[in-house]
Every structure is written in C-alpha cells, then in structure tokens.
Amino acid sequence: MSDEIEFKLTEDEAWVLFEFVRRFSDTDRLSIEDQAEQRALWNLCCIFEKTLHRAQDNSYEEFIAQRRDRLRDEL
C-alpha cells in the first residue's frame, strides 16, 4: 500500500462527514441533505489540496487512473 497521510478535522466536521458517508453506505446515493455537509466537504477538499502533492511526470488523468487501480478491490 502507499504511504499514509494524516490530517486533522474538527469534531463537528468528523461527525458530519461520518453521517454523510454512513448515509451513502446505507443507500448508495450521494446527496447533500444539509449545508453543513457541503461545508465539511469543501473543508476536506481544502485539506487535501494543501496536503497532497504529486510529481508532474504524467497527466492528472493518468495519475488518478493509476491511484484508482491501486485502491480498487481485486477480483
């Protein structure tokens, strides 16, 4: 597996994101039901933008495809 990345969330962000992901897990539907979910997702995106770095040796699309391949369950 790849290197681990650590980041911090507020307890409120963690609970709101947990509920968002739990609801998706139960329903297979992604939908914003409260503006707080949107805010928590924006905050998480900002954390990722500050934390994640990649080499510029291939296109972003190739890079994401490789990461998806590595993360996907084996058949």
Secondary structure, DSSP 8 states (H G I E B T S, - for coil): ----------HHHHHHHHHHHHHHHHHS-----SHHHHHHHHHHHHHHHHH----SSS-HHHHHHHHHHHHS---
